[in-house]
Amino acid sequence: MIRGIYSTAAGMNLQMLRLDTTSNNLANISVPGYKKDKVLAVPFPSLIQLSTRQDGPLPGMSGRSVLGESNQGVAVQQVVKDFTAGTIRETGTPTDFALKGDGFFTVVDPNDESKIYYTRNGNFKLDQEGYLVTGEGYRVMGEGGPIQINSIDKMSVDELGAITENGQVIDNFSIATFSDRSKLDRVGGNLYQANDIEPAIDVNPGLVQRSLESANVDPVQETVDMVTAARAYETGQKIIQAQDSMLGMAISKVGVVK
């Protein structure tokens, strides 16, 4: 009975994490380029149930027979990022960019350029010095360093990331790609770090100017997942209450001599 409480509690912990993850996905549904999280679960190892020790046919021989197996609940394996591409929508803003490929924009902290991050959010703007920056103020990197624009009205960018101003190519976007994107560490709502993996240059990033990539979050599916997790959690609560009631009855009544 105690084992049943533990197994149910493990399932409730899983549903709580699913609720938190789904809520976070829905909260970031309007963030361009956001990639949703998913919870992966694995079952606990099953236990083989044996009968009580029985006498064998000959003196000194005894053993147990296998009655079956019992599952010990579930455990969270890991929370993974889903890098499925979102829908590209046109905005008309010249400092908005989207990527059709699997690459990431490279951005740096202006106060410490050794801090390099990667993002799919191409919702950029120009700061007072003319640098192309993210909403958090990180500078967008080109092949020649942080990208600096003199005149936004005379700037254009092609699919390969070449930045043209007044008819001359002034720089190229530094678009990074990774052999295993699952190893990227999320350090913010839409920023990633590559700690142990080396980025490569994406020579054909499929860059689209005046457009943004929408978050890959399906609000209907996320809502369904949230309701399912909430109901499963409530069911777990009721199961534990029932098990607690039976445990109390066993303690107070079983074995009472009348």
C-alpha positions in Angstrom: 0.0 0.0 0.0 2.9 2.4 0.8 4.4 1.4 -2.5 1.2 2.5 -4.2 1.4 5.9 -2.6 5.0 6.3 -3.8 4.2 5.3 -7.3 1.2 7.6 -7.5 3.3 10.5 -6.1 5.9 9.9 -8.8 3.2 10.2 -11.4 1.9 13.4 -9.9 5.4 14.9 -10.0 5.6 14.1 -13.7 2.2 15.8 -14.3 3.3 18.9 -12.3 6.4 19.3 -14.5 4.2 18.8 -17.6 1.9 21.6 -16.4 4.9 23.9 -15.8 6.4 23.2 -19.2 3.1 23.6 -21.1 2.4 26.9 -19.2 5.9 28.2 -20.1 5.3 27.2 -23.8 2.0 29.1 -23.9 3.6 32.1 -22.1 6.2 32.4 -25.0 3.8 31.8 -27.8 4.2 35.4 -29.1 8.0 35.3 -28.9 9.5 35.1 -32.5 11.6 32.0 -33.0 10.7 30.4 -29.6 11.2 26.6 -29.5 8.9 24.7 -27.1 10.0 22.3 -24.5 8.7 18.7 -24.1 8.9 16.4 -21.1 10.2 12.8 -21.7 9.3 10.2 -19.1 10.5 6.6 -18.5 9.0 3.9 -16.2 10.7 2.9 -13.1 12.2 -0.7 -13.2 9.5 -3.3 -12.6 9.8 -5.5 -9.6 9.3 -9.3 -9.8 6.7 -10.4 -7.2 7.5 -13.7 -5.6 5.4 -16.0 -3.5 6.2 -16.8 0.2 8.8 -19.4 0.7 7.4 -22.9 0.2 8.7 -26.3 1.3 10.2 -28.4 -1.5 9.5 -32.1 -2.2 12.6 -33.1 -0.3 13.9 -32.0 3.1 16.1 -28.8 2.8 14.6 -27.8 -0.5 12.4 -24.8 -0.6 11.8 -21.9 -3.0 9.5 -19.2 -4.3 7.5 -19.1 -7.4 7.2 -16.0 -9.6 3.7 -14.4 -9.3 4.3 -11.6 -11.8 5.7 -8.0 -12.1 4.6 -4.7 -10.6 5.4 -1.3 -12.1 6.9 1.3 -9.8 5.6 4.4 -11.5 7.3 6.9 -13.8 10.3 9.2 -13.7 11.3 12.3 -15.6 14.0 11.4 -18.1 14.7 14.9 -19.4 13.1 18.1 -20.7 14.0 18.4 -24.4 13.8 21.3 -26.8 11.7 20.9 -30.0 13.5 22.7 -32.8 10.7 22.2 -35.4 10.6 25.3 -37.6 7.8 27.8 -37.0 5.8 29.6 -39.6 7.5 32.6 -41.3 5.3 35.7 -41.5 6.0 39.0 -43.2 6.2 42.1 -41.0 7.5 44.8 -43.4 10.1 46.0 -40.8 13.6 46.1 -42.4 15.4 45.0 -39.2 13.2 41.8 -38.9 14.8 38.6 -40.1 13.8 34.9 -40.3 15.8 31.8 -41.1 14.4 29.0 -43.3 17.3 26.7 -42.5 18.4 25.1 -39.2 20.9 27.9 -38.3 21.0 30.5 -35.5 21.8 34.2 -35.4 25.0 34.8 -33.4 24.8 37.5 -30.8 27.3 38.8 -28.1 27.1 40.8 -24.9 28.4 44.3 -25.7 30.0 44.5 -22.2 31.8 41.1 -22.6 32.2 39.8 -26.2 33.5 36.5 -24.9 29.8 35.7 -24.0 28.4 34.4 -27.2 24.8 33.3 -27.6 22.6 31.9 -30.4 19.0 32.7 -31.1 16.3 32.1 -33.7 14.6 35.4 -32.8 15.4 37.9 -35.6 13.4 40.7 -34.1 16.3 43.2 -34.2 16.7 47.0 -34.0 19.4 49.6 -34.3 20.9 51.1 -31.1 22.2 54.7 -30.8 25.6 53.7 -32.3 24.0 52.0 -35.3 24.6 48.5 -34.2 22.0 45.8 -35.0 20.9 44.5 -31.6 18.4 42.2 -30.0 15.6 43.3 -27.7 17.9 42.6 -24.8 20.7 44.8 -26.2 23.0 41.9 -27.5 24.8 42.8 -30.7 24.2 40.7 -33.8 27.4 39.3 -35.2 28.6 39.4 -38.8 31.6 37.8 -40.3 33.5 41.0 -39.6 32.3 41.5 -36.0 29.2 43.2 -34.7 27.0 44.4 -37.5 26.8 48.2 -37.8 24.4 49.9 -40.2 24.8 53.5 -41.5 21.4 53.8 -43.2 18.6 51.4 -42.6 16.6 52.7 -45.5 19.4 51.8 -47.9 20.1 48.4 -46.5 19.1 45.0 -47.9 20.0 41.4 -47.1 19.9 38.4 -49.4 19.1 34.8 -48.7 22.8 34.0 -48.1 23.0 36.7 -45.4 25.0 39.3 -47.4 24.3 42.8 -46.2 24.2 45.4 -48.9 24.2 49.2 -48.3 24.3 51.7 -51.1 24.9 48.9 -53.6 28.0 47.6 -51.7 28.3 44.5 -49.6 29.4 45.7 -46.1 29.2 42.4 -44.2 27.6 39.0 -43.9 25.4 37.6 -41.1 27.3 35.1 -39.0 24.7 32.2 -39.0 25.8 29.2 -36.9 24.7 25.7 -37.3 25.2 22.7 -35.1 25.5 18.9 -35.7 23.4 18.2 -32.6 21.1 21.0 -31.5 19.8 19.1 -28.6 23.1 19.8 -26.8 22.5 23.6 -26.8 21.7 25.0 -23.4 18.9 27.4 -23.0 20.0 30.4 -21.0 17.0 32.6 -21.5 13.6 32.6 -23.1 15.2 32.5 -26.6 18.9 32.4 -26.1 21.2 29.4 -26.2 24.8 28.6 -25.4 27.1 26.0 -27.1 29.2 24.9 -24.2 30.7 21.7 -25.5 29.9 21.8 -29.2 31.6 23.7 -31.9 29.4 25.8 -34.3 29.8 25.7 -38.0 29.1 28.5 -40.5 25.8 28.0 -42.4 26.6 29.0 -45.9 23.0 28.8 -47.1 20.9 30.0 -44.1 17.8 30.9 -46.2 17.6 34.3 -44.5 14.4 36.3 -45.2 14.3 40.1 -44.5 11.2 41.9 -43.2 9.9 38.7 -41.8 9.9 36.8 -38.5 9.6 33.1 -37.5 6.7 32.4 -35.3 7.0 30.2 -32.2 6.5 26.5 -32.9 3.8 26.3 -30.2 0.4 25.1 -31.1 -2.0 26.7 -28.6 -4.7 24.1 -29.1 -2.4 21.2 -28.5 -0.7 22.9 -25.6 -4.1 23.6 -24.0 -5.2 20.0 -24.5 -1.9 18.8 -22.9 -2.4 21.2 -20.0 -6.0 19.9 -19.3 -4.9 16.3 -19.6 -2.0 16.8 -17.1 -4.2 18.7 -14.7 -6.8 15.9 -14.7 -4.2 13.2 -14.3 -2.8 15.2 -11.3 -6.3 15.4 -9.7 -6.7 11.7 -10.3 -3.5 11.0 -8.5 -4.7 13.1 -5.5 -7.8 11.0 -5.2 -5.8 7.7 -5.5 -3.5 8.8 -2.6 -6.5 9.8 -0.5 -8.1 6.4 -1.1 -4.8 4.6 -0.3 -4.4 6.7 2.9 -7.9 5.9 4.0 -7.3 2.1 3.5 -3.9 2.4 5.3 -5.6 4.0 8.2 -8.3 1.3 8.3 -5.6 -1.4 8.2 -3.7 0.1 11.1 -6.8 0.7 13.2 -8.9 -2.4 12.5 -6.8 -5.2 11.1 -5.7 -7.5 13.8 -8.0 -6.2 16.4 -9.1 -9.0 18.8 -12.7 -9.0 19.8 
